[in-house]
């Protein structure tokens, strides 16, 4: 009894609880992408001081092919050390030069990257076209984030001259600059990766690596030879404080200056508090991935559909986040510019039971595990998931981990889970890359192991789309396939938030909630 896409997407919720019985009853929070309460300071930047940044997750290595280079997974430290070739402005939805003066294309297939004159790595060697090509090739060959896409799409990298790189792609790619605003654009000095077994964090960024204390902090120090002048700050300490709610409370009390937030409840608090913040709307702010690989329960499509039908996102958010976040099983938020206007998959325990019974009749034992963290909110959400799945007939074991870094290792590296709670965080500014990387059959970031030639084809059709209005038909098909194949379960849309205190100025938000610190300073 495999359910069709029409049954899963168009039908209204069969047994979703009424408001007050697990449904959301909090006032709706505005998750639109914008800067909040960030007034430009008058006068010249104050020189000196150490900025303390509470990281969401630890960068256990500063090799951007080993640590995911995003604002929630240790990317801020790496951006401080390496800088990026371009910067994404999430408010204006535009790209601007950073280490590069410009990145331009007439046809979205051939891109010309012009580098700044005189930029030096921390070891004194030149950041030129050959160094950029070598760094990108190392990143792709070492399977950094989105490397499979880069290997698939980049047909040639050519040094036209010492300051110019010509990049040819297999297909038109509207948001290709986003690759060079993230990990692939964090340019490593040749000496950094000369010996892969002894990686050295040598870049051309505004700060140089100083020290790392595991599970405690990473310290970087101002680079006096930075291309845009020595930073105002003397140093930055990137510290680990545990849950993002703890980090936010510490920031409000003055213990740290900046933090990155992902949890729905603390995100809502930050948005409504009046503190300076960068709010970045994301779809799939919280979701579950189901392991589709051979030997795991989710190998059976009926099991995946049963899981998706049994889960009520509103109940999960009520237990795990006090009802914060916009509950939805859709891939794209109903408020997203990319939303095609379809209805989400229903919550239907009876239909889930029937599918599970069919799978059991074919030999499945009904046992499944759910991977989450040990903090109070995560445990409450995990218990809610356990109850919903057991109501459909599953036998559920909870596997709880201590921190985000362990969670990343288990899910993204080991791929050892049945169901795991994650944040795929699909941004408004680069839908294609996140869909292709999270569900592409050959993508190294496809943690679920989902493989669908049809989904691959639909994702490819998104690649050249610049105007979301032109993607409605494609997105309608993608949402239908997401519901029918059920490689995961959508839980909520919402936002990622970079928050800072009133006396902090000059932070520059970029792609994937990264922050650039070259112009940052602290008012006395």
C-alpha positions as CSV (number, residue, x, y, z in Angstrom):
1,X,0.0,0.0,0.0
2,X,2.6,2.6,-1.1
3,X,0.8,6.0,-0.9
4,X,0.9,8.2,-4.0
5,X,2.2,11.8,-4.1
6,X,-1.4,13.1,-4.6
7,X,-2.5,11.4,-1.4
8,X,0.5,12.6,0.6
9,X,0.8,16.2,-0.6
10,X,-2.7,17.5,-1.5
11,X,-4.7,15.8,1.3
12,X,-5.3,17.8,4.5
13,X,-4.0,16.4,7.8
14,X,-6.0,13.4,8.8
15,X,-5.5,13.4,12.5
16,X,-3.5,16.5,13.4
17,X,-4.5,17.7,16.9
18,X,-6.5,20.8,17.3
19,X,-4.8,24.0,18.7
20,X,-4.1,23.5,22.3
21,X,-3.6,19.8,21.9
22,X,-0.1,19.9,20.5
23,X,-0.8,22.5,17.9
24,X,1.0,25.9,17.9
25,X,-0.7,28.7,19.8
26,X,2.2,31.2,20.1
27,X,2.1,34.5,18.2
28,X,3.7,34.1,14.8
29,X,7.2,35.4,14.7
30,X,8.6,37.1,11.5
31,X,11.4,35.0,10.2
32,X,12.1,37.1,7.1
33,X,15.7,37.8,6.2
34,X,16.8,41.1,7.6
35,X,19.1,43.0,9.9
36,X,17.5,43.9,13.3
37,X,18.4,46.9,15.5
38,X,21.9,47.2,14.0
39,X,22.6,50.9,14.0
40,X,25.9,52.2,12.4
41,X,28.1,53.6,15.2
42,X,29.3,57.2,14.8
43,X,33.0,58.0,14.9
44,X,36.1,55.9,14.1
45,X,36.3,52.2,15.1
46,X,37.9,51.7,18.5
47,X,41.2,49.9,18.3
48,X,42.1,46.9,20.4
49,X,40.1,44.4,22.5
50,X,39.2,40.8,22.3
51,X,35.9,39.7,20.9
52,X,34.3,36.7,22.5
53,X,32.2,34.6,20.1
54,X,30.1,31.7,21.4
55,X,30.1,29.1,18.7
56,X,27.1,26.8,18.0
57,X,29.5,23.9,17.2
58,X,33.2,23.2,17.6
59,X,35.7,23.4,14.8
60,X,37.8,20.4,15.8
61,X,40.1,21.1,12.8
62,X,40.5,24.2,10.7
63,X,40.8,22.3,7.5
64,X,37.6,23.4,5.6
65,X,37.4,20.0,3.9
66,X,37.0,18.3,7.3
67,X,34.9,20.8,9.2
68,X,31.8,22.0,7.5
69,X,32.3,25.7,6.7
70,X,29.0,27.2,7.9
71,X,28.1,29.5,10.7
72,X,26.7,26.7,12.8
73,X,29.5,24.2,12.3
74,X,32.8,26.1,13.0
75,X,32.9,28.1,9.8
76,X,33.3,31.4,11.6
77,X,36.8,30.5,12.9
78,X,37.9,29.4,9.4
79,X,36.5,32.6,7.7
80,X,38.5,34.7,10.2
81,X,41.7,32.8,9.3
82,X,41.2,32.3,5.5
83,X,38.7,35.0,4.5
84,X,36.6,34.2,1.4
85,X,36.9,35.1,-2.3
86,X,33.5,36.8,-2.3
87,X,30.9,37.7,0.3
88,X,27.2,37.1,0.1
89,X,25.0,40.0,1.4
90,X,21.9,38.2,2.7
91,X,19.9,41.4,3.0
92,X,20.4,42.6,-0.5
93,X,20.7,39.0,-2.0
94,X,23.9,40.1,-3.8
95,X,27.5,39.1,-4.0
96,X,30.5,41.4,-3.5
97,X,34.2,41.1,-3.7
98,X,36.3,40.1,-0.7
99,X,39.7,38.6,-1.5
100,X,38.6,38.9,-5.1
101,X,37.7,42.3,-6.6
102,X,35.0,40.8,-8.7
103,X,33.3,37.6,-10.0
104,X,31.4,38.1,-13.3
105,X,29.7,36.1,-16.0
106,X,27.7,36.9,-19.2
107,X,26.1,33.5,-19.6
108,X,26.3,31.9,-16.1
109,X,28.5,29.2,-17.5
110,X,31.9,31.0,-17.8
111,X,32.9,33.0,-14.8
112,X,35.8,35.4,-14.5
113,X,37.4,35.9,-11.1
114,X,39.6,39.0,-10.7
115,X,41.9,38.9,-7.6
116,X,43.1,41.9,-5.6
117,X,46.7,43.0,-6.2
118,X,49.3,42.4,-3.5
119,X,47.3,40.0,-1.2
120,X,49.7,37.8,0.9
121,X,49.1,34.6,2.9
122,X,50.2,34.6,6.5
123,X,53.4,32.9,5.5
124,X,54.3,35.7,3.1
125,X,53.6,33.9,-0.2
126,X,51.3,35.5,-2.8
127,X,47.6,34.8,-3.1
128,X,47.5,34.7,-6.9
129,X,45.6,32.8,-9.6
130,X,47.6,29.6,-9.2
131,X,47.2,29.6,-5.4
132,X,43.4,30.0,-5.8
133,X,43.2,27.2,-8.4
134,X,45.3,24.9,-6.1
135,X,43.1,25.6,-3.1
136,X,39.9,24.9,-5.0
137,X,41.3,21.7,-6.4
138,X,42.4,20.6,-3.0
139,X,38.9,21.4,-1.6
140,X,37.2,19.4,-4.3
141,X,39.6,16.5,-4.3
142,X,39.3,16.2,-0.5
143,X,35.4,16.3,-0.7
144,X,34.7,19.5,1.3
145,X,31.2,20.7,1.6
146,X,29.5,20.7,-1.8
147,X,32.6,19.3,-3.4
148,X,30.6,16.7,-5.5
149,X,28.8,19.6,-7.1
150,X,32.0,21.4,-7.8
151,X,33.6,18.3,-9.3
152,X,30.5,17.7,-11.4
153,X,30.1,21.2,-12.7
154,X,33.6,22.8,-13.0
155,X,35.1,21.7,-16.3
156,X,38.2,23.9,-16.2
157,X,40.0,26.3,-13.9
158,X,42.5,28.5,-15.9
159,X,44.9,31.2,-14.8
160,X,44.4,33.8,-17.5
161,X,47.1,35.9,-15.7
162,X,48.4,36.2,-12.2
163,X,45.3,38.0,-10.9
164,X,42.6,36.3,-13.1
165,X,41.0,32.9,-12.9
166,X,38.6,31.7,-15.6
167,X,36.1,29.1,-14.4
168,X,34.1,27.1,-16.9
169,X,31.0,25.2,-15.8
170,X,29.2,22.3,-17.4
171,X,25.8,24.0,-17.0
172,X,24.6,27.6,-16.3
173,X,24.6,28.1,-12.5
174,X,22.9,31.2,-11.3
175,X,24.2,31.0,-7.7
176,X,27.7,29.8,-8.4
177,X,29.2,32.8,-6.6
178,X,27.8,31.3,-3.4
179,X,30.4,28.5,-3.7
180,X,33.2,31.0,-3.4
181,X,31.5,32.8,-0.5
182,X,31.7,29.6,1.5
183,X,34.2,26.7,1.9
184,X,35.5,26.6,-1.7
185,X,36.3,30.3,-1.4
186,X,38.3,30.0,1.8
187,X,41.7,30.1,0.1
188,X,44.4,28.0,1.7
189,X,48.1,28.8,1.2
190,X,49.9,25.9,-0.7
191,X,51.9,25.2,2.5
192,X,48.6,24.6,4.4
193,X,47.9,21.3,2.6
194,X,51.3,20.4,1.2
195,X,51.4,17.5,3.7
196,X,47.8,16.3,4.1
197,X,48.7,14.4,7.3
198,X,50.0,17.6,8.9
199,X,47.5,20.3,7.8
200,X,48.4,23.9,8.8
201,X,45.8,26.7,9.1
202,X,47.6,29.2,6.8
203,X,45.3,31.6,5.0
204,X,45.1,35.3,4.0
205,X,42.4,36.3,6.4
206,X,42.2,39.2,8.9
207,X,43.3,36.9,11.7
208,X,46.0,34.2,12.2
209,X,45.5,31.0,14.1
210,X,47.0,31.2,17.7
211,X,45.7,28.3,19.8
212,X,43.1,25.6,20.2
213,X,41.8,24.0,23.4
214,X,39.5,21.1,22.6
215,X,35.9,21.5,23.8
216,X,36.8,25.0,25.2
217,X,38.0,27.6,22.7
218,X,40.0,28.6,19.6
219,X,41.9,31.9,19.6
220,X,42.9,33.9,16.6
221,X,45.1,37.1,16.5
222,X,44.9,40.2,14.3
223,X,46.9,39.9,11.0
224,X,48.9,43.2,10.7
225,X,49.4,42.5,6.9
226,X,45.8,41.9,6.0
227,X,45.0,43.3,2.5
228,X,42.4,45.8,3.9
229,X,44.5,46.9,6.8
230,X,45.0,45.5,10.3
231,X,41.7,44.7,12.0
232,X,40.6,47.0,14.9
233,X,40.4,43.9,17.2
234,X,43.5,42.5,18.8
235,X,42.0,39.0,18.9
236,X,38.9,36.8,18.8
237,X,38.1,33.9,21.2
238,X,35.7,31.4,19.8
239,X,34.3,29.6,22.8
240,X,32.1,26.6,23.4
241,X,29.3,27.0,25.9
242,X,26.9,24.1,25.1
243,X,23.3,24.7,24.1
244,X,22.6,27.9,22.1
245,X,20.2,29.0,24.8
246,X,23.1,29.0,27.3
247,X,25.2,31.0,24.8
248,X,22.4,33.6,24.3
249,X,21.9,34.0,28.1
250,X,25.7,34.4,28.5
251,X,25.7,37.1,25.7
252,X,22.9,39.0,27.4
253,X,24.8,39.0,30.6
254,X,28.0,40.2,28.9
255,X,30.0,37.0,29.2
256,X,30.3,36.8,25.4
257,X,29.8,39.4,22.6
258,X,28.4,37.4,19.7
259,X,26.6,34.1,19.2
260,X,24.8,32.0,16.5
261,X,21.4,30.6,17.3
262,X,19.4,27.8,15.7
263,X,17.0,26.4,18.3
264,X,13.4,27.6,17.5
265,X,12.7,28.9,21.1
266,X,15.9,30.9,21.5
267,X,15.6,32.2,17.9
268,X,12.2,33.6,18.6
269,X,13.5,35.2,21.8
270,X,16.4,36.8,20.0
271,X,14.2,38.2,17.2
272,X,11.7,39.7,19.6
273,X,14.2,41.0,22.2
274,X,15.4,44.1,20.5
275,X,19.0,43.0,20.4
276,X,21.1,43.6,17.2
277,X,20.9,40.5,15.0
278,X,21.0,39.1,11.5
279,X,17.9,37.0,10.8
280,X,18.2,34.5,7.9
281,X,15.0,32.8,6.9
282,X,15.5,29.0,6.3
283,X,13.2,26.2,5.3
284,X,13.7,22.9,7.0
285,X,15.1,24.8,10.0
286,X,14.5,21.5,11.8
287,X,13.9,18.1,10.1
288,X,14.5,14.4,10.5
289,X,16.6,12.4,8.0
290,X,15.7,8.7,7.7
291,X,18.6,6.5,6.7
292,X,17.6,5.1,3.3
293,X,20.7,2.8,3.0
294,X,20.7,-0.9,2.7
295,X,20.5,-2.7,6.0
296,X,18.7,0.2,7.8
297,X,14.9,0.1,8.4
298,X,14.4,3.1,6.1
299,X,15.6,1.1,3.1
300,X,12.0,0.1,2.8
301,X,9.9,3.0,1.4
302,X,6.9,1.8,3.4
303,X,8.8,2.2,6.6
304,X,9.8,5.8,5.6
305,X,6.3,6.7,4.7
306,X,5.0,5.3,8.0
307,X,7.5,7.4,9.9
308,X,6.5,10.5,8.0
309,X,2.8,9.9,8.5
310,X,3.2,9.2,12.2
311,X,5.1,12.4,13.0
312,X,3.2,15.5,13.9
313,X,5.6,18.5,13.7
314,X,3.4,20.7,15.9
315,X,3.5,18.2,18.7
316,X,7.3,17.8,18.4
317,X,7.8,21.6,18.5
318,X,5.4,22.0,21.4
319,X,7.5,19.5,23.4
320,X,11.0,20.5,22.2
321,X,10.7,24.2,21.7
322,X,7.6,25.5,23.5
323,X,5.8,25.8,20.1
324,X,8.4,28.0,18.5
325,X,9.0,27.7,14.8
326,X,6.5,27.3,11.9
327,X,5.5,23.6,11.9
328,X,5.4,22.1,8.5
329,X,6.4,18.9,6.7
330,X,7.0,20.7,3.5
331,X,10.5,21.1,2.0
332,X,10.0,24.8,1.5
333,X,8.2,27.1,4.0
334,X,4.8,28.3,3.0
335,X,6.2,31.9,3.4
336,X,9.2,31.2,1.2
337,X,9.6,32.9,-2.2
338,X,10.2,29.4,-3.6
339,X,7.0,27.8,-2.1
340,X,4.8,26.4,-4.9
341,X,1.6,26.6,-2.8
342,X,1.0,22.9,-2.2
343,X,-0.4,21.4,1.0
344,X,1.9,19.3,3.3
345,X,1.8,15.6,3.9
346,X,-0.9,14.7,6.5
347,X,-0.3,13.2,9.9
348,X,-2.2,10.0,9.8
349,X,-1.4,7.3,12.4
350,X,-3.9,4.8,11.0
351,X,-2.3,5.0,7.5
352,X,1.2,4.7,9.2
353,X,0.1,1.6,11.1
354,X,-1.1,-0.1,7.9
355,X,2.1,0.6,6.0
356,X,4.1,-0.7,9.0
357,X,2.0,-3.9,9.2
358,X,2.8,-4.5,5.5
359,X,6.5,-4.1,6.1
360,X,6.4,-6.4,9.2
361,X,4.6,-9.0,7.1
362,X,7.6,-9.0,4.8
363,X,10.0,-9.6,7.7
364,X,10.7,-6.1,9.2
365,X,10.9,-6.4,13.1
366,X,9.5,-2.9,13.7
367,X,12.6,-1.8,15.7
368,X,14.0,1.7,15.0
369,X,16.3,4.2,16.8
370,X,16.1,8.0,17.0
371,X,19.2,10.0,17.4
372,X,19.2,13.3,19.3
373,X,21.1,15.2,22.0
374,X,21.0,15.0,25.8
375,X,19.9,18.6,26.6
376,X,16.5,19.0,28.1
377,X,14.7,20.3,25.0
378,X,16.2,17.6,22.7
379,X,15.2,14.9,25.2
380,X,11.6,16.2,25.4
381,X,11.4,16.2,21.6
382,X,12.9,12.7,21.4
383,X,10.3,11.4,23.9
384,X,7.5,13.0,21.8
385,X,8.9,11.2,18.7
386,X,9.1,8.0,20.5
387,X,5.4,8.2,21.6
388,X,4.2,9.1,18.1
389,X,6.1,6.3,16.4
390,X,5.1,3.7,19.1
391,X,1.5,4.8,18.5
392,X,1.9,3.6,14.9
393,X,3.4,0.3,16.0
394,X,7.2,0.9,16.0
395,X,9.5,-0.2,18.8
396,X,11.7,2.8,19.4
397,X,15.1,3.2,21.1
398,X,16.4,6.7,21.8
399,X,20.1,7.3,21.2
400,X,21.2,10.6,22.9
401,X,24.5,12.4,22.3
402,X,26.3,15.0,24.5
403,X,27.1,17.7,21.9
404,X,26.7,19.0,18.4
405,X,30.1,17.9,17.3
406,X,29.4,14.2,18.3
407,X,26.0,14.6,16.5
408,X,27.8,15.8,13.3
409,X,30.2,12.9,13.5
410,X,27.5,10.3,13.9
411,X,25.2,11.7,11.2
412,X,27.4,13.3,8.6
413,X,30.6,11.3,8.9
414,X,29.7,7.8,10.2
415,X,26.2,7.8,8.7
416,X,25.2,5.5,11.6
417,X,21.6,6.2,12.5
418,X,18.0,5.2,11.7
419,X,16.3,8.5,12.2
420,X,18.2,11.7,13.2
421,X,17.1,15.2,14.0
422,X,19.1,17.8,12.0
423,X,18.8,21.3,10.6
424,X,19.1,21.1,6.8
425,X,18.4,24.9,6.8
426,X,17.6,25.6,3.1
427,X,18.3,29.3,2.5
428,X,16.3,31.6,0.4
429,X,19.5,32.7,-1.5
430,X,20.6,29.3,-2.8
431,X,17.9,26.7,-3.0
432,X,19.5,24.6,-5.8
433,X,22.7,23.9,-3.9
434,X,21.0,22.8,-0.7
435,X,18.5,20.6,-2.5
436,X,21.2,19.0,-4.8
437,X,23.7,18.5,-1.9
438,X,21.2,17.1,0.6
439,X,19.3,14.8,-1.8
440,X,21.6,14.4,-4.8
441,X,22.4,10.7,-5.4
442,X,26.1,11.3,-5.6
443,X,26.4,14.1,-3.0
444,X,28.8,13.6,-0.1
445,X,26.4,15.7,2.0
446,X,23.4,13.3,1.3
447,X,23.4,11.8,4.8
448,X,20.2,9.8,4.2
449,X,21.6,7.9,1.3
450,X,18.5,8.8,-0.7
451,X,19.0,8.1,-4.4
452,X,16.4,9.2,-7.0
453,X,17.2,9.9,-10.7
454,X,14.0,11.9,-10.8
455,X,15.0,14.1,-7.9
456,X,18.4,14.6,-9.4
457,X,16.8,15.7,-12.7
458,X,14.5,18.2,-10.9
459,X,17.3,19.7,-8.9
460,X,19.4,20.1,-12.1
461,X,16.5,22.1,-13.6
462,X,16.7,24.5,-10.6
463,X,20.4,25.3,-11.3
464,X,20.0,28.1,-13.8
465,X,16.8,29.6,-12.2
466,X,17.4,33.2,-11.0
467,X,13.7,34.2,-10.4
468,X,11.7,32.1,-7.9
469,X,8.6,32.7,-9.9
470,X,10.1,30.6,-12.7
471,X,10.5,27.6,-10.4
472,X,6.9,27.0,-9.4
473,X,6.3,24.0,-11.6
474,X,9.7,22.5,-10.7
475,X,9.1,23.0,-7.0
476,X,5.6,21.5,-7.2
477,X,7.2,18.3,-8.6
478,X,10.0,18.3,-6.0
479,X,7.5,18.7,-3.1
480,X,5.4,15.8,-4.5
481,X,8.5,13.6,-4.8
482,X,9.7,14.6,-1.3
483,X,6.4,13.5,0.2
484,X,6.1,10.3,-1.8
485,X,9.6,9.0,-1.3
486,X,9.8,10.3,2.3
487,X,13.7,10.4,2.6
488,X,13.0,12.5,5.7
489,X,10.4,14.4,7.6
490,X,10.0,18.2,7.6
491,X,9.5,19.6,11.1
492,X,9.6,23.4,10.9
493,X,10.7,26.5,8.9
494,X,12.2,29.4,10.8
495,X,15.5,31.2,10.9
496,X,19.1,31.1,11.8
497,X,20.2,34.1,13.9
498,X,23.5,35.8,14.4
499,X,23.1,37.9,17.6
500,X,25.5,40.4,19.2
501,X,25.5,43.0,21.9
502,X,24.9,46.8,21.4
503,X,28.6,47.7,21.7
504,X,29.7,45.4,18.9
505,X,30.0,47.0,15.4
506,X,31.2,46.1,11.9
507,X,30.2,42.5,11.7
508,X,29.4,41.4,8.1
509,X,27.0,38.5,7.6
510,X,27.6,36.2,4.7
511,X,26.4,32.9,3.3
512,X,25.2,30.0,5.6
513,X,25.1,32.3,8.7
514,X,28.9,32.9,8.4
515,X,30.2,36.1,10.0
516,X,33.2,38.1,8.7
517,X,35.2,39.9,11.3
518,X,37.7,42.1,9.4
519,X,35.8,45.3,10.2
520,X,34.5,44.3,13.6
521,X,35.2,46.5,16.7
522,X,34.0,46.9,20.3
523,X,32.8,50.3,21.6
524,X,34.1,51.2,25.0
